[in-house]
């Protein structure tokens, strides 16, 4: 009698195939889960590294951080422009101060310099004019530089308003003042954004004037700079005489407190008191790359 070969049940084959498929599906979902976990943590790490780009403090947290406190004993008309704010002094035909924020992206603008100096249409009263500077021996020195306004056609145009201009000795305007303007753009690139306030230093008596409009010639200039988005925030001040001086830029470094004492102005008052006291009373020269 010939024995027939026993056949393996079809059901068992199907069950094994089904079991194998389930294992593959399970492995697939485990792989997706692990991949998602890795990507999630990678994204979190990326975000943490990008924190310096975010405006954790500064203008975002303290509105009008760049605007000094009002000047009760000085003529002052506050004018808001696209790229800067100015406190205009009609008696001097000069700004008391010019303030603005400069961001990393704004330093990369491509707008061309206009070179058309005009009277600010918003001022009340007298203004300087081009003829006042003719043969005066002084440059039309920008406070908010045109090179900081390349991000906007309107901002560039407004940077040539006479409310943003002072009689400045050519050697100062074209050397140390320009060098500091270049540094400011470098710092804005590194720190994502910085805040700048600058203006003329005018003596109460014995002031020189130029032109028919009797534009006051400043004895000097100040500039204070705050980097509010780094931890801890950093600030630095500069004082220049309105005369030729080619000493290294770090020679002109002072604290913000020192500038406040000279100008009788109050800068960065929107900061918490403790933070303001700290940043204005000291300068980390190494941070700014201005070691002696």
C-alpha positions in Angstrom: 0.0 0.0 0.0 1.5 3.3 -1.1 1.4 6.0 1.5 0.5 9.5 0.4 2.6 12.4 1.5 1.0 14.6 4.1 0.4 18.2 3.0 1.1 21.1 5.3 -2.2 22.8 6.1 -2.7 26.0 4.0 -4.0 27.8 7.0 -0.7 27.6 8.8 1.1 29.1 5.8 -1.3 32.0 5.7 -0.9 32.6 9.4 2.9 32.7 9.2 2.7 35.1 6.2 0.3 37.3 8.2 2.6 37.2 11.2 5.6 38.1 9.1 3.7 41.1 7.6 2.7 42.3 11.0 6.3 42.2 12.2 7.3 44.2 9.1 4.6 46.8 9.7 5.5 47.0 13.4 9.2 47.6 12.5 8.2 50.2 10.0 6.2 52.2 12.6 9.0 51.8 15.1 11.4 53.2 12.5 9.1 56.1 11.8 8.8 56.8 15.6 12.5 56.8 16.1 13.1 59.0 13.0 10.5 61.4 14.2 12.1 61.5 17.7 15.5 62.2 16.2 14.2 65.0 14.0 12.2 66.5 16.8 15.3 66.8 19.1 17.4 68.0 16.2 14.9 70.8 15.6 14.9 71.7 19.2 18.7 71.9 19.3 18.6 74.1 16.1 16.1 76.4 17.7 18.2 76.7 20.8 21.2 77.6 18.7 19.2 80.3 16.9 18.2 82.0 20.2 20.6 84.9 19.6 18.7 85.8 16.5 15.5 86.3 18.5 14.7 89.6 20.1 14.3 88.3 23.7 14.9 91.7 25.1 15.3 95.1 23.7 12.9 97.0 21.5 10.6 94.0 21.3 10.3 93.9 25.1 10.9 97.6 25.9 9.1 99.8 23.3 11.0 103.0 22.3 14.1 101.8 23.9 16.2 103.9 21.6 14.4 107.2 22.6 16.1 109.3 25.3 14.1 111.0 28.0 12.7 114.4 27.1 15.0 117.4 27.4 13.2 120.0 29.5 15.8 122.8 29.2 16.3 122.5 25.5 14.3 123.2 22.4 13.0 119.9 21.1 10.8 118.8 18.3 10.5 115.0 18.0 10.2 113.8 14.4 9.7 110.1 13.5 11.2 109.0 10.1 11.3 105.7 8.4 14.8 104.7 9.6 15.4 107.0 12.6 13.9 109.4 15.1 15.3 112.9 15.6 15.0 115.5 18.4 15.4 118.7 16.4 16.6 122.0 18.0 15.4 124.9 16.0 17.6 127.3 17.8 20.8 125.5 16.8 19.5 124.3 13.4 20.8 121.0 14.5 19.5 117.8 16.0 19.8 117.3 19.8 20.1 113.6 19.1 19.3 111.0 16.4 18.3 107.5 17.5 17.6 104.3 15.6 17.8 100.5 15.7 20.0 98.7 13.1 19.3 95.0 12.4 21.4 92.5 10.6 19.1 92.3 7.6 19.1 96.1 7.3 22.9 96.2 6.9 22.5 94.0 3.7 20.4 96.5 1.8 21.2 97.5 -1.7 19.6 101.0 -2.0 22.0 103.5 -3.6 23.1 106.7 -1.8 21.0 109.7 -2.8 23.4 112.5 -2.0 20.5 115.0 -2.1 20.6 117.1 1.0 17.2 118.8 1.6 15.2 120.5 4.4 13.2 118.2 6.5 9.5 118.9 5.5 8.3 118.1 9.1 10.3 120.8 11.0 8.8 123.8 12.6 10.9 126.9 12.2 14.3 127.6 10.7 16.6 125.0 9.1 20.1 124.7 7.7 20.5 124.7 4.0 23.1 123.7 1.5 24.4 127.2 1.1 25.2 127.4 4.8 27.9 124.7 4.3 29.4 126.3 1.2 33.1 127.3 1.8 32.4 126.7 5.6 35.3 124.3 6.0 32.9 121.7 7.4 31.4 118.5 6.0 27.7 117.9 6.1 28.1 115.1 8.6 25.4 112.4 9.0 24.4 111.3 12.4 22.4 108.3 11.2 24.6 107.3 8.3 23.3 106.8 4.8 25.0 103.4 4.7 22.7 102.3 7.6 19.6 103.1 5.5 20.3 101.0 2.4 17.3 98.8 3.2 14.7 101.3 2.1 14.5 104.0 -0.6 12.5 106.2 1.7 14.9 105.7 4.6 17.8 106.6 2.4 16.1 109.8 1.2 15.3 110.8 4.7 18.8 110.3 5.9 19.8 113.4 3.8 17.4 115.7 5.7 19.2 118.5 7.4 17.7 117.4 10.7 20.1 114.4 10.5 23.2 116.6 9.6 25.7 118.6 11.6 28.8 120.7 10.6 31.6 118.2 11.1 35.3 118.6 10.6 36.3 116.7 7.5 39.1 114.8 9.2 36.6 113.5 11.9 33.8 112.8 9.4 36.0 110.9 7.0 38.1 109.0 9.5 37.2 108.1 13.1 33.5 108.9 12.8 33.3 106.8 9.6 35.4 104.0 11.2 32.8 103.9 14.1 29.9 103.8 11.6 31.6 100.8 9.9 32.1 99.1 13.3 28.4 99.6 14.2 27.4 97.7 11.1 29.8 94.9 12.0 28.3 94.7 15.5 24.8 94.6 14.1 25.7 91.7 12.0 27.2 89.8 15.0 24.5 90.6 17.5 21.4 90.6 15.2 20.5 94.1 16.1 21.8 97.1 18.1 20.5 100.4 19.2 22.3 103.7 18.5 21.9 107.3 19.8 24.2 110.0 18.7 24.3 113.8 18.6 26.3 117.0 18.8 28.0 118.5 21.9 27.2 122.2 22.0 28.5 124.6 24.6 26.1 127.1 26.2 28.3 130.1 25.3 30.8 131.0 22.6 29.4 128.8 19.9 30.5 129.3 16.4 28.0 129.4 13.5 28.1 129.0 9.8 26.0 130.4 6.9 23.1 132.8 6.7 21.0 130.5 8.8 23.6 130.6 11.6 23.9 126.9 11.9 25.7 126.1 15.2 29.1 124.3 14.9 29.3 121.6 17.6 32.4 121.4 19.8 32.1 117.6 19.6 29.9 114.6 19.1 28.7 111.7 21.2 27.5 108.2 20.3 26.1 105.5 22.6 25.4 102.0 21.5 23.4 99.2 23.2 23.4 95.6 22.2 20.2 94.5 24.1 19.7 91.0 22.6 22.9 89.4 23.9 23.2 87.9 27.4 24.1 89.9 29.3 23.3 93.1 27.4 26.3 95.3 26.5 26.7 99.1 26.0 29.5 101.4 25.0 29.9 105.2 24.6 32.1 107.5 22.5 33.1 111.1 22.8 34.8 113.0 19.9 36.0 116.6 19.7 35.0 118.3 16.4 38.6 118.5 15.2 41.3 116.3 13.5 42.3 113.4 15.7 43.7 110.2 14.3 44.3 108.4 17.6 43.0 104.8 17.7 39.2 104.5 18.0 39.5 102.9 21.5 40.9 106.2 22.7 37.5 107.7 22.5 35.6 105.0 24.4 33.7 106.0 27.5 30.8 104.5 29.5 27.2 105.5 28.7 27.1 107.1 32.2 30.0 109.4 31.2 28.0 110.5 28.1 24.9 111.1 30.2 27.0 113.3 32.5 28.3 115.4 29.6 25.0 115.7 27.7 22.5 115.8 30.6 20.5 113.1 28.7 19.1 109.9 30.0 19.6 106.9 27.6 17.9 103.5 27.5 15.6 104.4 30.4 13.1 101.7 29.3 15.4 99.0 30.6 14.8 97.6 34.1 16.7 99.8 36.6 19.2 97.2 37.6 20.1 96.3 34.0 20.3 99.9 33.0 22.7 100.7 35.9 24.9 97.7 35.0 25.2 98.3 31.2 25.7 102.1 31.5 28.3 102.0 34.2 30.9 99.7 32.5 32.4 98.9 29.1 33.6 95.4 28.1 36.3 96.5 25.6 37.0 92.9 24.7 33.4 92.3 23.8 33.5 95.2 21.4 36.9 94.3 20.0 38.4 97.6 21.2 41.1 96.5 23.6 43.9 99.1 24.0 
